[in-house]
Amino acid sequence: MDWRKWIIERLPEKLRVTGIIAVCMVLTLPIRMLYEEFVTWQKKMRTKVAGTPQVCMLQKIIRDELGLDVRIEEGNGKPIDFIIKTTFVDVDKERRLFALLDRYKLAGKSYGYENAGIMITAQWTGFVCELASMESEWTGFVCELKGKRDNSVEADVLGYGFDLKVTAQYPVSEPLPIHFKVGSETTERTVHYTSTRENQAVTFPVDATGGNAIVESSVRLGITEDDEYVYEFRLI
């Protein structure tokens, strides 16, 4: 639109002088800028409405929107229906290109993408190990790896300190050492507990020569775990 001509035509003949025309051009600048934005928007909307999945139309839309020249080649349909070929390195334009293709392509159609402007390089910075294959097979039974169970062990001093009763929650196949002291002895004594069933109690008589009894506070387990259990000890 010729805004200068439009302004002159609407001014009286006596006011059609250079100064007045210049003032009118300045005053109408916001309107002229808004009008130009509207024309640009209107052109884009008309293109969107008229857009079709035809090759020529897709190329025109991409050129108008992104300023890119693309070539569209037919695919074999397994699984690509057409291929977009172009050359540029702008990542933002690449995302916008995919958005335009998804908007205008036929529903259910798929496309490939080739960009000659992108090159990927790699450089080894250290030693490179050769990729080798390895095969293995089991020649015997394989045991399942399981976690250890908690096994509660209780000790009770009986008979005025002359007997020691030991009970385990689960069977203990490997000898479980129980240490304790008698009277004023400085050396610990040891008994070994085993069982074949749950909560099986075993009583160990203690040789308390001279009438010395077991010191209850000295009773303790010799180990805290083995291949099968984690032991929890309690003196009752």
Disulfide bonds with the S-S distance in Angstrom:
none
